[in-house]
Amino acid sequence: MTAPQEFRWEPDAGADPTTYTYTFGGVAPVASIRPGTLLSTWTMDCFGGRVRSTSDMASEVCDPRLLNPQSGPFYVEGAMLGDTLAVHFVSIEPRESWGVSSTVPFFGALTSTPMTAMLHTSLLERTWIYEIDRAESVVRYLAADTPFTAALPLDPMHGTVGVAPALSEVRSSLAPGDWGGNMDTPEMRAGVTCYLGVNVEGALFSLGDGHARQGEGETCGVAVECAMDTTVILDVVRGRPTAWPRIESDGYIMTTGSARPLEDAFRIAHHQMVLWVAELTGQSAIDSYQFVSQTALTPIANVVDTAYTVVCKVPKSVLGGAIAMDGKHAELRRKAASWHA
């Protein structure tokens, strides 16, 4: 197989931070990409590189309007309303030898927030710096108040992956929804294909918010944030609309839902999986509902963003050899392998 065409795009790290992309929708594309192109880029961390030491507090050094800078948007030639954009992650690798996490006042799952208002004061704001050891494939945790340390497996992923929303909406890169966005699922790692419904001509794909690793739920609201070198293949599944973001790995098909309360995010993800399994296997909706009820795994992606995100996973091994999305994942895996060869 012929290796895919390659394109490299790099953000200007020295530019005025107000000129970076902080939304899905409402921004002109930075480049035009042909379907099947292998796109290499890098993304800034969610703080735009402004939190670099344990003495840097996000609330002091960051403008809350300038969080989660995105690389993009990229115009994908020929992508039209009603198509699906296929984003295959060839590689996701930390750009630096360090990552950062923190607690942020009135943000996270175990504190009062503006949407869950309480009278108590905010939790202590604290910053942790992690060493990223790529040779050992670990991130090194160091407790702030005791000598406790731990080597945690390096598991790079992207918190934000998305396209322009429908109806000419402009949505913050801090928010997830049916366009993708800030889903914060650890499932968005190298080797998977993400499927995003195309809402506008060219799709206008962006990504960012690299995490060296993240626990399911992103409980405190901040993963091990880091700048990321990422390579993806962008392609189009024509004439196949996708209502909510889907993910396919070698072993699983996955659906997502983003909403508040959490149970509504669960319902969206499982509703989408019931419909997808019915389509793939030819079962009735009620049979598919029963089948998904007995086979699904349900990792929680985040319970901290403006909407929570839940993932529903069904193993391919139980689907009787059904092929999802016209075999696009396997096709892009082969293209990725030909590029590495």
RACOR-V487612 format. One record per run of one state. SS is the DSSP state (helix for helix, strand for strand, loop for the rest). FROM is the first residue (numbers start at 1). LEN is the number of residues. Records with the same first field share a line. If there is no record, write none. Layout:
SS->FROM-LEN + FROM-LEN
This chain:
loop->1-5 + 10-7 + 20-1 + 22-1 + 25-6 + 34-3 + 44-14 + 62-8 + 77-7 + 95-3 + 105-2 + 108-5 + 114-2 + 117-9 + 134-4 + 143-6 + 154-3 + 163-8 + 173-3 + 178-2 + 183-10 + 198-7 + 212-5 + 218-7 + 226-2 + 238-8 + 249-3 + 260-2 + 282-3 + 296-1 + 298-2 + 303-5 + 319-6 + 341-1
strand->6-4 + 21-1 + 23-2 + 31-3 + 37-7 + 70-7 + 84-11 + 98-7 + 107-1 + 113-1 + 116-1 + 126-8 + 138-5 + 149-5 + 157-6 + 171-2 + 176-2 + 180-3 + 193-5 + 205-7 + 217-1 + 225-1 + 228-10 + 246-3 + 252-8 + 297-1 + 300-3 + 308-8
helix->17-3 + 58-4 + 262-20 + 285-11 + 316-3 + 325-16
